[in-house]
Amino acid sequence: MSNANRDVWVFVEQREGSAAEVSFELLSKGRKLADQLGGALKALAIGHELDEVVRQAFRYGSDEVLLIEHEALRDYRTLPYSRVVGDLIAEQQPRIVLFGATFIGRDLAPRVASFTRSGLTADCTDLKIGDASYLRRDYTDLLLQVRPAFGGNIIATIITPEAPVQMATVREGVMELVPQPTPRGDRVTRIPYEPRATDNVVTVLERHREERRNKVKSAPIVVAGGYGMGNQKNFALLHQLAALIGGEVAGTRAAVDAGFIKADRQVGQTGLTVRPKLYIACGISGAIQHRAGMQESTRIIAINTDADAPIFDACHYGIVGDAAAVLPLMIDAYRERLK
Ligand SMILES: Cc1cc2nc3c(=O)[nH]c(=O)nc-3n(C[C@H](O)[C@H](O)[C@H](O)COP(=O)(O)OP(=O)(O)OC[C@H]3O[C@@H](n4cnc5c(N)ncnc54)[C@H](O)[C@@H]3O)c2cc1C
């Protein structure tokens, strides 16, 4: 890999002039990567009337905002967005480009990677800068792209040493949000957009947006249940506890499959990633795919009948016992305290 450019770019996804939270999480991570590389962190913002997006991009650590504003770019559309992002990356060759693993990011990143012949790893759970040897060659300052692989049975560190531009997508909630005490930079570089006929092959007639139906992602307390809760009646104890302490109820995939809870409350590799102040895991074995979605919680309490359950390796406080017996005691204790 020969790329003297040490800059980190983050594609800032926006809808109606508001940036997606995942973009700020990526800027927060991008700040650390850029500092390690000794490069600049640049936010790439595309749309129309993006003053607020620009302001926020600086708040989350950008040194510079690359701004492409045009009425025709107000809403995300695959062809114009992938063309302008692809052209810009091909021309400027940043070292790293990060996208949210959202509907938009998953549509955009592979097209741009293919056009620019860049390496791309989807759904990373961690990103680091490090050295690596590959085919008897030593590489320095590579992007180490960490993600579960083979159905979550291993955690793989993926490198793309031959690609001058290394790209990754990351799901919402995986990286920590770190606003800067004061904005880092203030340089806005405007890049002109020249519409082409091929950009308008698709016309957006109408947009329907469904708001997120629950608050599990942002809840400070999550009370989660697994297959070990056994039945709906026991699962109702989780709702009681959550209501009492101001938490949201979530579950494992096995709990979803058993019909204990709706799929939009599933935590884990194929569900939500949460980092609440307190995560109470009840009747949850602690499979790697579940832990991927909750292990960054500040405090984890686990209740499980099996003292050897892997969840006990991930928790701060463990209770070996029947959740159906322990939860009523916790509910009584909290009720007493909250009187
Ligand atoms: C590609 C892939 C993606 C996946 N994505 C996800 C994901 O996003 N989220 C997710 O959760 N899973 C996911 N899974 C599934 C994951 O591998 C596990 O199967 C799942 O997390 C297990 O859920 P569980 O802990 O509820 O059930 P189990 O593994 O069956 O564990 C139940 C636990 O409850 C305990 N128990 C039993 N009775 C009691 C009791 N009375 N009181 C207390 N404890 C009790 C048992 O000791 C056991 O540890 C994925 C799997 C794959 C292959």
The ligand as a Gaussian input file, in Angstrom:
#p B3LYP/6-31G(d) Opt

LIG

0 1
 C      -25.324000     -15.104000      12.691000
 C      -25.987000     -15.126000      14.038000
 C      -26.475000     -13.941000      14.539000
 C      -27.086000     -13.917000      15.802000
 N      -27.532000     -12.733000      16.278000
 C      -28.016000     -12.696000      17.542000
 C      -28.415000     -11.460000      18.134000
 O      -28.404000     -10.395000      17.505000
 N      -28.859000     -11.482000      19.411000
 C      -28.915000     -12.625000      20.168000
 O      -29.309000     -12.553000      21.328000
 N      -28.567000     -13.795000      19.616000
 C      -28.134000     -13.870000      18.340000
 N      -27.793000     -15.073000      17.813000
 C      -28.121000     -16.281000      18.573000
 C      -27.092000     -16.613000      19.643000
 O      -26.086000     -17.411000      19.089000
 C      -27.732000     -17.409000      20.805000
 O      -28.355000     -18.544000      20.279000
 C      -28.755000     -16.610000      21.608000
 O      -28.218000     -15.366000      22.010000
 C      -29.132000     -17.415000      22.834000
 O      -30.149000     -16.762000      23.503000
 P      -30.437000     -17.052000      25.040000
 O      -29.235000     -16.728000      25.837000
 O      -31.712000     -16.375000      25.347000
 O      -30.764000     -18.613000      25.054000
 P      -29.920000     -19.834000      25.534000
 O      -28.595000     -19.868000      24.888000
 O      -30.807000     -21.017000      25.358000
 O      -29.651000     -19.591000      27.071000
 C      -30.625000     -19.612000      28.047000
 C      -29.921000     -19.418000      29.374000
 O      -30.868000     -19.315000      30.401000
 C      -30.394000     -19.999000      31.534000
 N      -31.567000     -20.385000      32.318000
 C      -32.430000     -21.415000      32.112000
 N      -33.423000     -21.381000      33.024000
 C      -33.179000     -20.302000      33.812000
 C      -33.855000     -19.723000      34.917000
 N      -34.994000     -20.246000      35.376000
 N      -33.321000     -18.630000      35.483000
 C      -32.170000     -18.074000      35.039000
 N      -31.489000     -18.598000      33.983000
 C      -31.989000     -19.675000      33.364000
 C      -29.620000     -21.166000      30.980000
 O      -28.671000     -21.628000      31.931000
 C      -28.969000     -20.546000      29.748000
 O      -27.696000     -20.017000      30.067000
 C      -27.203000     -15.120000      16.554000
 C      -26.708000     -16.302000      16.024000
 C      -26.110000     -16.313000      14.794000
 C      -25.559000     -17.603000      14.253000

